[in-house]
Amino acid sequence: MSRTALERIAELVRPLAPVECPNESDWARVERALDVRLPSDYKALVSLVGTGTFGQGFVLLNPVATWRAHLLSLEDLLSFRESCQFMEPVIGERFYPEPGGLLKVGGFERMQFFVRIDAAPGEAEF
């Protein structure tokens, strides 16, 4: 995602005073814990807008969020998989930490947003 696109998104969501904006070391810590490289555009966007709910309930998970519902962490992702694993055969997809699995990065009401974790080392697909 280009810097111009990030700036445009920031204008649209208009965070008055972004809070809990993760830095490079925060991202490195969570990527080590997850054993995956997250998409650079996702990291740039969360780092720019910080923690919060946008519009009417859109949330991006953040590795430094103090509110658990907004936190991107290994513990929460494994808990998510445990609660949703029954859906894998129905939707024909697997969830993180399975190779090629979907890793939850945000959501809106009852919709969830994911990145696909490549089975080979490298950056996840946003």
C-alpha positions as CSV (number, residue, x, y, z in Angstrom):
1,M,0.0,0.0,0.0
2,S,1.5,3.3,-1.0
3,R,2.1,6.1,1.5
4,T,-0.5,8.2,-0.3
5,A,-3.1,5.4,0.1
6,L,-2.3,5.2,3.8
7,E,-2.6,8.9,4.2
8,R,-5.9,8.9,2.4
9,I,-7.2,6.1,4.7
10,A,-6.0,8.1,7.8
11,E,-7.9,11.1,6.5
12,L,-11.1,9.0,6.1
13,V,-11.0,7.4,9.5
14,R,-9.7,10.7,11.1
15,P,-8.2,9.5,14.3
16,L,-8.1,12.6,16.4
17,A,-5.2,11.4,18.5
18,P,-4.1,7.9,17.6
19,V,-3.4,5.8,20.6
20,E,-1.4,2.5,21.0
21,C,0.4,2.9,17.7
22,P,2.8,-0.1,17.4
23,N,6.4,0.5,16.4
24,E,8.8,-1.8,14.5
25,S,9.9,-3.6,17.7
26,D,6.2,-4.3,18.7
27,W,5.6,-5.9,15.2
28,A,8.9,-7.9,15.5
29,R,7.8,-9.2,18.9
30,V,4.4,-10.4,17.7
31,E,5.8,-11.8,14.4
32,R,8.3,-13.8,16.4
33,A,5.5,-15.1,18.7
34,L,3.3,-16.0,15.8
35,D,6.2,-17.3,13.7
36,V,4.9,-15.4,10.6
37,R,5.7,-12.2,8.7
38,L,2.5,-10.0,8.6
39,P,1.7,-8.0,5.5
40,S,3.6,-4.7,5.5
41,D,0.5,-2.7,4.4
42,Y,-1.5,-4.1,7.4
43,K,1.3,-3.2,9.8
44,A,1.7,0.3,8.3
45,L,-2.0,1.0,8.6
46,V,-2.3,-0.2,12.2
47,S,0.8,1.8,13.1
48,L,-0.7,4.9,11.6
49,V,-4.2,4.8,13.0
50,G,-3.5,2.9,16.3
51,T,-6.2,1.1,18.3
52,G,-9.8,2.0,17.9
53,T,-13.2,1.2,16.4
54,F,-13.8,2.8,13.0
55,G,-17.2,3.8,11.7
56,Q,-19.8,1.5,13.2
57,G,-17.7,-1.3,14.6
58,F,-14.7,-1.9,12.2
59,V,-11.7,-3.1,14.2
60,L,-8.1,-3.8,13.2
61,L,-6.2,-6.1,15.7
62,N,-3.2,-4.4,17.2
63,P,-0.3,-6.0,19.0
64,V,-0.1,-3.3,21.7
65,A,-3.9,-2.8,22.3
66,T,-4.8,-2.8,26.0
67,W,-8.4,-3.8,25.2
68,R,-8.4,-7.6,24.8
69,A,-11.0,-7.4,21.9
70,H,-8.5,-5.4,19.8
71,L,-5.4,-7.3,20.7
72,L,-3.4,-9.3,18.2
73,S,-1.7,-12.1,20.2
74,L,-0.8,-15.8,19.9
75,E,-3.1,-16.7,22.8
76,D,-6.2,-15.0,21.3
77,L,-5.5,-16.4,17.8
78,L,-5.2,-19.9,19.1
79,S,-8.4,-19.4,21.1
80,F,-10.2,-18.1,18.0
81,R,-9.1,-21.3,16.1
82,E,-10.3,-23.5,18.9
83,S,-13.7,-21.9,18.9
84,C,-14.1,-21.9,15.1
85,Q,-12.2,-25.1,14.1
86,F,-15.6,-26.9,13.5
87,M,-16.1,-24.6,10.5
88,E,-12.9,-25.5,8.7
89,P,-14.5,-28.5,6.7
90,V,-17.6,-26.5,6.0
91,I,-15.8,-23.5,4.5
92,G,-12.9,-25.4,3.0
93,E,-10.3,-23.3,4.8
94,R,-8.0,-23.8,7.8
95,F,-7.2,-21.2,10.4
96,Y,-3.9,-20.1,11.8
97,P,-1.5,-21.7,12.9
98,E,-2.0,-24.3,10.1
99,P,0.2,-23.8,7.1
100,G,-1.7,-21.9,4.5
101,G,-4.2,-21.0,7.2
102,L,-6.2,-17.8,7.7
103,L,-5.0,-15.5,10.5
104,K,-7.6,-13.1,11.9
105,V,-6.5,-9.4,11.7
106,G,-9.8,-7.6,12.3
107,G,-13.5,-7.6,11.9
108,F,-16.8,-5.8,11.6
109,E,-19.8,-6.9,13.6
110,R,-20.1,-10.6,12.7
111,M,-17.6,-10.4,9.8
112,Q,-14.0,-11.3,10.3
113,F,-11.0,-10.2,8.2
114,F,-8.1,-12.5,7.6
115,V,-4.7,-12.7,6.0
116,R,-3.6,-16.0,4.5
117,I,-0.4,-17.5,5.9
118,D,1.8,-18.9,3.2
119,A,2.9,-22.4,3.8
120,A,6.4,-21.3,2.7
121,P,8.4,-18.7,4.7
122,G,7.6,-15.2,3.6
123,E,5.1,-12.4,4.0
124,A,1.4,-13.3,4.6
125,E,-1.0,-12.3,1.8
126,F,-3.4,-9.4,2.8
